[in-house]
Amino acid sequence: MKCQNCSGKNFELYFRWFGVYIEQGIGAYVTEHDISEARCADCGYELSDEEVDKLFKEINFIRND
């Protein structure tokens, strides 16, 4: 995915964290999360909700591949 404003490919993702799990001896880690917003790291353009959904689907596709 490219930025609509500058065609950059670097994005800053901001998450809402929930589902924290604490395991003795290992520590705490997050079991569920959601991207709340995303911005282009190059120009600061804030992605719309639809663009965030598209970016998240691309991230999941790469991660699961």
C-alpha positions in Angstrom: 0.0 0.0 0.0 1.2 3.5 -0.8 0.3 6.8 0.8 -2.4 8.7 -1.1 -0.5 12.0 -0.5 3.2 11.3 -1.2 3.3 7.6 -2.4 5.4 6.6 0.6 5.3 3.1 1.9 6.2 3.7 5.5 3.4 3.9 8.0 3.2 4.6 11.8 0.5 2.4 13.4 -1.2 3.3 16.7 -2.8 0.5 18.6 -5.5 0.1 21.2 -4.3 -2.8 23.3 -6.5 -5.2 25.2 -6.4 -8.8 26.2 -3.3 -8.6 28.3 -2.3 -12.1 29.6 0.1 -12.5 32.5 2.0 -15.8 32.8 4.2 -16.5 35.8 7.9 -16.9 34.8 7.3 -15.4 31.3 5.7 -12.0 32.0 2.9 -10.1 30.4 2.0 -10.1 26.7 -0.9 -8.9 24.6 -3.2 -11.6 23.2 -5.5 -9.2 21.2 -5.1 -5.8 19.6 -6.6 -3.4 17.2 -5.1 -0.7 15.0 -6.8 2.6 16.0 -5.2 4.8 13.5 -2.3 5.0 11.0 -0.2 7.8 9.5 2.3 8.1 6.7 5.7 8.2 8.4 7.0 10.4 5.5 4.4 13.2 5.2 2.1 12.7 8.2 -1.0 12.0 6.1 -3.6 10.3 8.4 -5.3 7.3 6.8 -9.1 6.9 6.7 -10.8 4.0 8.4 -11.1 2.2 5.1 -7.4 2.7 4.3 -6.5 1.4 7.9 -8.6 -1.7 7.2 -6.8 -2.2 3.9 -3.4 -1.8 5.4 -4.3 -4.2 8.3 -5.4 -6.8 5.7 -2.1 -6.4 3.9 -0.1 -6.8 7.1 -2.1 -10.0 8.1 -1.6 -11.4 4.6 2.2 -10.9 4.8 2.4 -12.2 8.4 0.3 -15.3 7.6 2.1 -16.2 4.4 
